[in-house]
Amino acid sequence: MRFLHTADWHLGRIFYGQYLTEDQAHVLENQFFTILKDEKIDGILLAGDIFDRAVPPIEAIELWDSIITRLAMDYKVPLFVVSGNHDGAERLEVGRSMLSRSGIHIWGSPHHALQPFEFEGADGKVAICPMPFSEPRRIGDALGLGASVSKPVDIDMTEDSLFSYVETEEQEPASLNLHNYDQMYQAWSDYLYKQVPKGMCSIAISHAFVMGGEVGGSERTLSVGGSEQVSPQVFKDFHYTALGHLHGPQRMGADYIRYSGSPLKYSFDEHTQKKSFTIIDMDKKGNVDISTIPVEAKRDVVILEGYFEDLLNNKELQAKHKDDYVQARLLDTMPIMDGMAKLRQVYHRCMTIDLVGRVATPMADMDEAVFKELNERELFNQFAETVWKEPLTEREQQYINSVWDRILKED
């Protein structure tokens, strides 16, 4: 049986003020459907973040509508979808019962993802186990979990030891932390896997931040601190796990647990990533053979470094990247007048200029390399300390944290 694994479409994404809907439509309407036909795909695993925000723009909704309509009416290839942290889960689920009859299976809420879906293909049945993104408390509520479960795997285990962990009957029960992603996703995984009929192949579809994953520049943090991470151990029992959230294609502890990555580059930090669609061939015993097909994007995302006049007069470079999304990293040490306007005459989608040649005055004795490692909250704290000549008080920090949390939820 052959599946296509994809994720993180982020329909309606805005990149430096410009909607990427045209670029997304180019890949989906041309290459995506061509792959379904040419590769004889039996089912599609779409692991979340279909949209870029909970209330997407009309153009994004129309694109999604055209995709699922063509799948159901023309191609008749089943689509298995879980919601991601960017999606509005309840909105994504609108019409889910009716759509399911047409082969479009959508799981947004953990309350609707409590049992495997048995998909019957040409070579037998496969249990599709959906695990859409959800906060731990909602997962616990859906599962009806009490105050204790088997002790979870230690989330600080190294990759080499993750799959050597074996739960035994002698383990002491531990209190269940309803705010812990790792524990709750493990309980959810166990709950689903126990329902898979004996001998049947199984596939998990999940949108989560799996520990050890390489983060790009455009993934949104799921929670404060790193408590959002789940162990690869969570998915070890399934024959294949299709993951979404991290935008770079990568394996997570084993070849059969992997992120497909996003189809497009959504930040300049991703400019070196090789975007692809993942093809999974699964035999009757659940053994998988994995291959990838490179994405053929309409425009690339590139970083061009050099002196301003060199970039402005390099005809070969201009011909190659005239319509790409460009970040210009300028080595010049002197100010440049109307730099963006001049660059856009030859690089039509020059989105930003990074003045790496200018020597900036360090803030609070910190150099640029350190600042690039800070998130928005930490940058604000450094700014506040520099302006007020002292760090935030505990009360001020609590207030600022509440403001950041509200901003993320509203976004």
Secondary structure as UniProt FT lines:
FT   STRAND          2..6
FT   STRAND          14..15
FT   TURN            16..17
FT   STRAND          18..19
FT   HELIX           21..26
FT   HELIX           27..32
FT   HELIX           33..38
FT   TURN            39..40
FT   STRAND          43..47
FT   HELIX           58..70
FT   HELIX           71..75
FT   STRAND          79..82
FT   TURN            85..86
FT   HELIX           89..92
FT   TURN            93..95
FT   HELIX           96..100
FT   TURN            101..103
FT   STRAND          104..107
FT   HELIX           110..112
FT   STRAND          117..121
FT   TURN            122..123
FT   STRAND          124..131
FT   HELIX           136..143
FT   STRAND          148..150
FT   TURN            155..156
FT   HELIX           159..162
FT   TURN            163..164
FT   TURN            169..170
FT   STRAND          173..175
FT   TURN            178..179
FT   HELIX           181..193
FT   TURN            194..195
FT   TURN            198..199
FT   STRAND          201..207
FT   STRAND          209..210
FT   TURN            211..212
FT   TURN            225..228
FT   STRAND          229..230
FT   HELIX           232..235
FT   TURN            236..237
FT   STRAND          240..244
FT   STRAND          250..254
FT   TURN            255..256
FT   STRAND          257..259
FT   HELIX           268..270
FT   TURN            271..272
FT   STRAND          276..282
FT   TURN            284..285
FT   STRAND          288..294
FT   STRAND          301..306
FT   HELIX           308..313
FT   HELIX           315..321
FT   TURN            322..323
FT   STRAND          325..330
FT   TURN            337..338
FT   HELIX           339..346
FT   STRAND          349..354
FT   TURN            356..357
FT   TURN            364..365
FT   HELIX           368..371
FT   TURN            372..373
FT   HELIX           376..388
FT   HELIX           394..410
//
